[in-house]
Amino acid sequence: MTDFSNILKKAKELEKKMKESQENIKKILATGISGGGSTKVTLNGEGEMIKLELSEAVLKENKNIIEDLILAAHNNAKIELKNKTSEELSKNAGGLGIGDFKWPL
């Protein structure tokens, strides 16, 4: 019976820590940069683009280049967000034996 109560205790701890992680993840900001800093995209913890910055020099480029710079910056921000999210989950779940858990973004 002790094993079952330990399992329930661990499950409750995990649930609490995962809720905590979810709240912390919502607060994460990740910025991706392309074009030597001329294009920046910022995503929130839910993967929504909340900011786009384009330098004056970029605005003089043709449409295809601007689109490519935005896509590259967005992809960089997404990678940064995945890394930050994984760090957050590992921090809160590491002691519960699920440190390699990957957040699906």
DRENVEXLUM-33591 format. One record per residue: x, y, z of N, C-alpha, C in turn; residue in one letter. Coordinates in nm, 2 decimals. Layout:
<pts>
X,Y,Z,X,Y,Z,X,Y,Z,A
...
</pts>
This chain:
<pts>
0.08,-0.12,0.00,0.00,0.00,0.00,0.09,0.13,0.00,M
0.20,0.12,0.06,0.29,0.23,0.06,0.33,0.28,-0.07,T
0.36,0.18,-0.16,0.40,0.21,-0.30,0.30,0.29,-0.37,D
0.17,0.25,-0.35,0.06,0.32,-0.42,0.05,0.46,-0.37,F
0.06,0.48,-0.24,0.05,0.62,-0.18,0.17,0.70,-0.23,S
0.28,0.64,-0.24,0.40,0.72,-0.30,0.37,0.76,-0.44,N
0.31,0.67,-0.52,0.28,0.70,-0.66,0.18,0.82,-0.66,I
0.08,0.81,-0.58,-0.02,0.92,-0.58,0.04,1.05,-0.54,L
0.13,1.04,-0.44,0.20,1.17,-0.39,0.29,1.23,-0.50,K
0.36,1.14,-0.57,0.44,1.19,-0.68,0.36,1.25,-0.80,K
0.24,1.18,-0.82,0.15,1.24,-0.93,0.10,1.37,-0.89,A
0.06,1.39,-0.76,0.02,1.52,-0.72,0.13,1.63,-0.73,K
0.25,1.59,-0.69,0.36,1.68,-0.70,0.39,1.72,-0.85,E
0.38,1.62,-0.93,0.40,1.64,-1.08,0.29,1.74,-1.13,L
0.17,1.71,-1.09,0.06,1.80,-1.14,0.08,1.94,-1.10,E
0.12,1.96,-0.97,0.15,2.10,-0.92,0.26,2.16,-0.99,K
0.37,2.09,-1.01,0.49,2.15,-1.08,0.46,2.17,-1.23,K
0.38,2.09,-1.29,0.34,2.11,-1.43,0.26,2.24,-1.45,M
0.16,2.26,-1.35,0.08,2.38,-1.36,0.17,2.50,-1.34,K
0.26,2.49,-1.25,0.36,2.60,-1.22,0.44,2.63,-1.35,E
0.48,2.52,-1.41,0.56,2.54,-1.53,0.48,2.61,-1.64,S
0.35,2.56,-1.66,0.27,2.62,-1.76,0.25,2.77,-1.74,Q
0.23,2.81,-1.62,0.22,2.96,-1.59,0.35,3.03,-1.62,E
0.47,2.97,-1.58,0.60,3.03,-1.61,0.62,3.04,-1.76,N
0.58,2.94,-1.83,0.60,2.93,-1.98,0.53,3.05,-2.05,I
0.41,3.08,-2.00,0.33,3.19,-2.06,0.40,3.32,-2.05,K
0.49,3.33,-1.95,0.56,3.46,-1.93,0.69,3.47,-2.01,K
0.73,3.36,-2.07,0.86,3.36,-2.15,0.85,3.44,-2.27,I
0.95,3.51,-2.30,0.97,3.59,-2.43,1.09,3.54,-2.50,L
1.08,3.51,-2.63,1.19,3.47,-2.71,1.20,3.56,-2.83,A
1.32,3.60,-2.86,1.34,3.69,-2.97,1.44,3.62,-3.07,T
1.40,3.63,-3.20,1.48,3.57,-3.31,1.53,3.69,-3.39,G
1.65,3.68,-3.44,1.71,3.79,-3.52,1.76,3.73,-3.65,I
1.75,3.81,-3.75,1.81,3.78,-3.88,1.86,3.91,-3.95,S
1.93,3.89,-4.06,1.98,4.00,-4.13,2.08,4.08,-4.05,G
2.16,4.02,-3.97,2.26,4.10,-3.89,2.20,4.19,-3.79,G
2.08,4.15,-3.74,2.01,4.24,-3.64,1.91,4.33,-3.70,G
1.89,4.33,-3.83,1.80,4.42,-3.90,1.65,4.38,-3.89,S
1.63,4.25,-3.85,1.50,4.20,-3.84,1.49,4.12,-3.71,T
1.38,4.16,-3.63,1.37,4.09,-3.50,1.22,4.05,-3.48,K
1.20,3.93,-3.44,1.06,3.88,-3.41,1.06,3.83,-3.27,V
0.96,3.87,-3.19,0.95,3.83,-3.05,0.82,3.75,-3.04,T
0.84,3.63,-2.97,0.72,3.54,-2.95,0.70,3.53,-2.80,L
0.57,3.52,-2.76,0.55,3.49,-2.62,0.55,3.34,-2.60,N
0.53,3.30,-2.47,0.54,3.16,-2.44,0.44,3.07,-2.50,G
0.34,3.12,-2.56,0.24,3.04,-2.63,0.27,3.04,-2.78,E
0.38,3.09,-2.82,0.42,3.09,-2.96,0.36,3.20,-3.05,G
0.29,3.29,-2.99,0.23,3.40,-3.06,0.33,3.51,-3.09,E
0.33,3.56,-3.21,0.42,3.67,-3.24,0.36,3.80,-3.18,M
0.44,3.86,-3.09,0.39,3.98,-3.02,0.47,4.11,-3.07,I
0.58,4.09,-3.14,0.65,4.21,-3.18,0.73,4.18,-3.31,K
0.73,4.27,-3.40,0.81,4.26,-3.52,0.89,4.39,-3.54,L
1.02,4.38,-3.55,1.10,4.51,-3.57,1.18,4.49,-3.70,E
1.16,4.59,-3.78,1.24,4.60,-3.91,1.32,4.73,-3.91,L
1.44,4.72,-3.95,1.52,4.84,-3.96,1.48,4.92,-4.08,S
1.52,5.05,-4.09,1.49,5.13,-4.21,1.56,5.07,-4.33,E
1.68,5.01,-4.31,1.75,4.95,-4.43,1.67,4.84,-4.49,A
1.61,4.76,-4.40,1.53,4.64,-4.45,1.42,4.69,-4.53,V
1.35,4.80,-4.49,1.24,4.85,-4.57,1.27,4.89,-4.71,L
1.40,4.91,-4.74,1.44,4.95,-4.87,1.46,4.83,-4.96,K
1.46,4.71,-4.90,1.48,4.59,-4.98,1.35,4.55,-5.05,E
1.37,4.45,-5.14,1.25,4.41,-5.21,1.17,4.31,-5.13,N
1.05,4.29,-5.17,0.95,4.22,-5.09,1.00,4.08,-5.05,K
1.06,4.00,-5.14,1.10,3.87,-5.12,1.21,3.86,-5.01,N
1.30,3.96,-5.01,1.41,3.96,-4.91,1.35,3.99,-4.77,I
1.26,4.08,-4.77,1.19,4.12,-4.64,1.12,3.99,-4.59,I
1.04,3.92,-4.67,0.97,3.80,-4.63,1.07,3.70,-4.58,E
1.18,3.68,-4.65,1.28,3.58,-4.60,1.34,3.62,-4.47,D
1.37,3.74,-4.45,1.42,3.79,-4.32,1.33,3.77,-4.20,L
1.20,3.80,-4.23,1.10,3.78,-4.13,1.08,3.63,-4.09,I
1.08,3.54,-4.19,1.07,3.40,-4.17,1.19,3.35,-4.09,L
1.31,3.39,-4.13,1.43,3.35,-4.06,1.43,3.39,-3.91,A
1.39,3.52,-3.89,1.38,3.57,-3.75,1.28,3.49,-3.67,A
1.17,3.46,-3.73,1.06,3.39,-3.67,1.11,3.24,-3.63,H
1.18,3.18,-3.72,1.23,3.05,-3.70,1.33,3.05,-3.59,N
1.42,3.15,-3.58,1.51,3.16,-3.47,1.45,3.18,-3.34,N
1.34,3.26,-3.34,1.27,3.29,-3.22,1.20,3.16,-3.17,A
1.15,3.08,-3.26,1.08,2.95,-3.23,1.18,2.86,-3.16,K
1.30,2.85,-3.22,1.41,2.76,-3.16,1.44,2.81,-3.02,I
1.45,2.94,-3.00,1.48,2.99,-2.87,1.37,2.96,-2.77,E
1.25,2.98,-2.82,1.13,2.95,-2.73,1.13,2.80,-2.69,L
1.16,2.71,-2.78,1.17,2.57,-2.75,1.27,2.54,-2.64,K
1.39,2.60,-2.66,1.50,2.59,-2.56,1.46,2.64,-2.42,N
1.40,2.76,-2.42,1.36,2.81,-2.29,1.25,2.73,-2.23,K
1.15,2.68,-2.31,1.04,2.60,-2.26,1.10,2.47,-2.20,T
1.19,2.41,-2.27,1.25,2.28,-2.22,1.32,2.30,-2.09,S
1.39,2.42,-2.08,1.47,2.45,-1.96,1.37,2.46,-1.84,E
1.26,2.53,-1.87,1.16,2.55,-1.76,1.10,2.42,-1.71,E
1.06,2.33,-1.81,1.01,2.20,-1.77,1.11,2.12,-1.70,L
1.23,2.12,-1.75,1.33,2.04,-1.68,1.36,2.09,-1.54,S
1.36,2.22,-1.52,1.38,2.27,-1.39,1.27,2.23,-1.29,K
1.15,2.23,-1.33,1.04,2.20,-1.24,1.01,2.05,-1.23,N
1.04,1.97,-1.33,1.01,1.83,-1.33,1.13,1.74,-1.32,A
1.25,1.80,-1.31,1.37,1.72,-1.30,1.38,1.63,-1.19,G
1.34,1.67,-1.07,1.34,1.58,-0.95,1.24,1.47,-0.95,G
1.15,1.47,-1.05,1.05,1.37,-1.05,1.07,1.26,-1.16,L
1.19,1.26,-1.21,1.23,1.15,-1.30,1.18,1.17,-1.45,G
1.14,1.29,-1.48,1.09,1.32,-1.62,1.17,1.44,-1.68,I
1.30,1.45,-1.65,1.38,1.56,-1.69,1.39,1.57,-1.84,G
1.38,1.46,-1.91,1.39,1.47,-2.06,1.26,1.50,-2.13,D
1.16,1.53,-2.06,1.03,1.57,-2.12,1.05,1.68,-2.21,F
0.99,1.67,-2.33,1.00,1.78,-2.43,0.86,1.84,-2.45,K
0.86,1.97,-2.45,0.74,2.05,-2.47,0.71,2.05,-2.62,W
0.59,2.02,-2.66,0.55,2.00,-2.80,0.52,2.14,-2.87,P
0.63,2.20,-2.92,0.61,2.33,-2.99,0.65,2.31,-3.14,L
</pts>
